[in-house]
Amino acid sequence: MIDPRPASAPPRRTAAEGVYLALKRDIITLRHRPGAALGEQTLADTYGTSRVPVREACRRLQQEGLLTAIPYKGYFVSPISPKEISDSFELRTAIETRAVALAVTRATDGELARLGELAAIEYTYSDWVSYVEFLDKNLGFHLEVAALSRNDRLFAVLHNLLVSMQRYFFLGLDLGDFGAEMRGEHELLVRHMRSRDAGAAATCAEEQITSSYERIRRALAAADNIEIPITEV
């Protein structure tokens, strides 16, 4: 029997995939606050599915560090702590600057030109939908840099790290209108990479990671206004 679907038809999204994407979005954008308890049945009702897809989605989010499971109690949104954020940024600096340096020597001119196109992203301040779209595109930009390093292990580690840090980045976006500034940072990094100066590109990346960390630290200092629980450990 001939399959009537076009050969290029995209795969259908499973119920678990739909729950995973929606729940992850709501955790990253703080609709589910750090420390919040999330029961399987409540999540199933919220996202219009059964408990089995919810369980699968939550398992993936545990692996990404966004949820914690406690036996007989359910799932809890992982807390945010200054120590965790500091550790994450230290690791990001070590890994991503190396990825940038490798990409400078291993990427083709065409790939770096494409990276420049990915750098041209901004967001609209106080627009949460815009925040989500920006975070997705921003993640895509940084993962493309990692992919151009041609180091699969490095890419996997950085991918997991950046995904787990998405909530921190969201806090930084709501602190002020940094859309144009962040676009300029991305474009500057690509210019250094296209000039094939690995040292300058790595230094640029480190400075931009530090800038991102400082934005998030300021957001944490204003946590009373953001209304999120912050743990000290």
N, C-alpha and C positions, 0 to 999 in steps of 0.2 A: 504493500500500500504506500502511495506517495505521500510524504509529509507535506501538508499544504502550507506550512509556515515558511517564510523567507529564510534563506540560509543565514542571513545576517541578524535574525531576530535575537534580541538580548535575552538572557536567561531570566526566567520568572523569579521574582523575589519570594523567598520562603517566609512563612509567618514569623519564624525565629529571627530572620534577618531584619524584617520590618520592626519587630520589637526592639532588637538590639540597636538599630539606628536611632529610633525614636527615644528610647531610654537613655542612650548615650548622649544625645543632643540635650535632653532635659537635665542630665547630671552636669554636663559641661557648662550650661547656661544658668546653673544654680536654681533651676525650678525644683529640683530635689536637692535640698541643702545638705552640706557635709554633716554626717552623723545621723541623718534621717533614716528611720526604719522603713523598709519596703517589703511588704508581704507578697507572696506569689499571687494570691487571689486578687488582692488589691491592684497589683500591676496588670493582671489579666483583664480585670474590668476596665482599667484606665486605657489600655491599649487595644481593647477589643479582640482578645484572643483567649486561648485556653492556657492552662498552667504549664504545659509541656514546652511550648515555644518560649515562655517567660523564663523557665528554668535554663534552657539552652542559652538564651541571651545573657542571663545573669552570669552564667559560667564564663562566657567570653569577657564580660566586663570585670570579673574577678581577675582574670589573667592580665588585664590591662591596668589593674590597680585602682579601678574606680569604685568597685564594690567589695565588701567583705561579707562572708557568710559565717554566721554563728549558729551551730547546731541547736535545733529546737526553738530558735528565736527568729530566724529569717535573715534577710539581707540588710546591710547598712551601707549608706554612702560613705566612702572612705573620708576621714577627716582631712583637713588642711592644717599643716603645721609649718611654722617658719623654718624648722630644722629640715623637714622634708623638701621644702622649696629650695633651700640653700644647697642641700645635697644634690638635688636634681640639676640645678644650674651649674654646679661644679662639674658634674659628669657630662652635661651637655657641652660645656666649654671644651673639655678634653677631647670629646669624640667629634663634635661638629667641626672644630677648627682643623682637625686632621682630615676629615672628609673633604673639606674645602681645598686643602693643599693637594690632596690626591686628585681631586676632580680637575684642578688646574692643569695637571700634567697628563691626564688620561682622557678627558672629554674632547670631542671633536669641535671644530668651529661651529658646525651646524647645531650641535647640542647646546653649546653655550649661547648661541643666538636664540634658541627656543627658551632657554632659561631666562633670558632677558624679557621675553614676552610674559612669562609666568610671574615676573617681578612686579608687573604693572597692576597692582591690586591695592585698593583702599577700602575703607568702611565708612558708614555714616554714623556719627556720634549720636548716642541715645537711641539707636535703632537696633533692637536685639536681633531681628531677622538679619540685618546687615552684618552684625557681629558673627553670627553663625556661618554665613556665607564667606566672610573674610577668613575666619579660622580654618575653614575647609581648604580654601585656596592657599592660605599661608602655610598650612601643613604640607600641601602638595608641592609648594616651592621648595621647602626645606628637604623634603624627601627626595625631590629630583636632584638636589645638590648631593645628597648622600648616595643616590643611585649612580651618579656620574663618577663616584670614587672607584667604582668597579670592585668594591669589597663587599661581598654579600653578608658577611658576619657583622661588619660595621653598620651596614644598612639596617639589618634586623634589630640590632641593639638601639640604634638611634630612632627607628620607627616606634618601638615600644615606649621609649622614653618620651618622645614628643607627644604621643597620644595620651600618655598619663599626665602630661603637663598642660593639656588644653584648658583645664579649669583655671589654672593660674594665669594663662594668657588672657582669658576672658575678663578676669578682674582688672588686668592692666588696661584693656580697651575702655572700660567704663569709667576710668579715672579722668579721661580727657580726650580731646580730639587729636589723636596722633596718626590719623590715616595717611596724610600726605608725608609726614615724617618717616613712617615705616616703609612706605613705598620708596622714598628716596634712599633709605638704608639698603633695601633690596637691590635697587638699581646700581648703587655705588659698589656693592659687593660683586655684582655681575661684571661691572667695568673692570675691576681689579682682576677678576678671573679671566676675562677675555684678553687682558694684556699679558696673561701667562706669568704673572708675578705671584708665585705661591706664598711667599712670605707676607706680602702686602695684603693678599686676600685673606689669609689666616688671621692676621692682625685685625683687619676690618671686621671679620666675623666675630672675633672675641670681643671687640668693642661694642658691637651691636647686641650680643648676648648679654653683656653687662648692662647696657642701656635697658634692655627688656626686664632684667632682674630688678633694676632700680624702680622701674614703673610699677612692678608688682609689689615691691616693698612699700611704696607709697600707698598703693591700694590697700594693703594689709593694715597700714597705719590708720586708714579711714574705714576700717572694718565695721565700726559702729554704725556708719551710714549705709554700708553695703548689706548689713544684717546677715552675716554668716558667722557660725561658730568657728573660732580659731583655737586649736589646741597648742599647748606650749611645748610639747615634746615631739 
